[in-house]
Amino acid sequence: MQTLPSKHRREWADLLIGSHEIKLTNFILQMKVTNARKKIKEGSLSLSDAIDEIYDLCEKYQKAIGMENDIRQIFNQGMKSENKTLIF
């Protein structure tokens, strides 16, 4: 099983604060990210806790339909300006 990029990478935070709009294909990940963004804005969930929740979801279901592609897209999006590609 592949390991996810570290939860300390800025792309996790970017995903949750909406710095980079990414069209996610895994429905559960879409719902969780949307819900986490709402809770962060309301102040009922910290960014750190939201990252933990999304990371745990991605780790548990990284081989689910669409999840692997979504993870690639999240991390390649953040690396485009650096001219790097994430090898998963």
N, C-alpha and C positions, 0 to 999 in steps of 0.2 A: 504494500500500500504506500502511495506517495504521501509525503508529509506536506502540510500546508506551510506557506510562508509565515514567518513569525508574526504573532499578533501585535508586535511592537512596530510593524511596518506602517507607514503613514497611509497606505491605501485602504486599510480597514477603517480608519477615521474618516478619510475622504468619502468613502462609500456611505457612511452614516450621517455625515453632515451635509452631504449633497454637493461636495466640491466638484465631483465628476459624475455626470449623469451617465449611467450605464444601463442598458436595456437587459435586464436579467431574464433568463428563460425558465429557470426553476421556480415554479409558482410558490412553493413554501418559502424559499429564500426571498422572493419578492415581497410576500406578506410580512415576513419577519423584519426585513429592512424598513419597510414602510411603517410598521408599528413602532419599531425602535426609534426612527426619526421623529415620529409624533411624540413619543414619551420623552425624548431628549429635549425637544422644544418646550414641552410642558414643564420640564424640570423634575419629572418623576423617575427618570433613569439617567444615570451618569454615562458619559461617553465610554468610559472604561468598562462599565458593566455591559453596555450594549455591544462593545467589541467582543467581550467574553462570550456573550450569548450567540452572536453571529459566527464567531470562530468555532464554538462548540458544535453548532449546527452544521457548518461546512465540514468540520472534521468527521462528524458522525456519518454524514450523507454525501461525502465527496464523490462517490461513484453513482449517485442517483442521476436520473435523466436530467440533463442540462446543468447540473451542479459543477461538474468538472470544467465545462466550457465557460460558465459564469466566473469561476475562480480565475481561470486563465485571462479572461477579459478584464477583470478587476485589476489584476496585477500587471498585465501588459499595457493597459491604459495609462497607468501611473509611470511606466517605464519608457513610453514612447519618446518623451523629450530627452531621455538619457541614451537613446539608441540601443537599448538592451531588450532582450527577449527572455521571458521566464520559461525555463525548461521544466516541465512538470513530469 
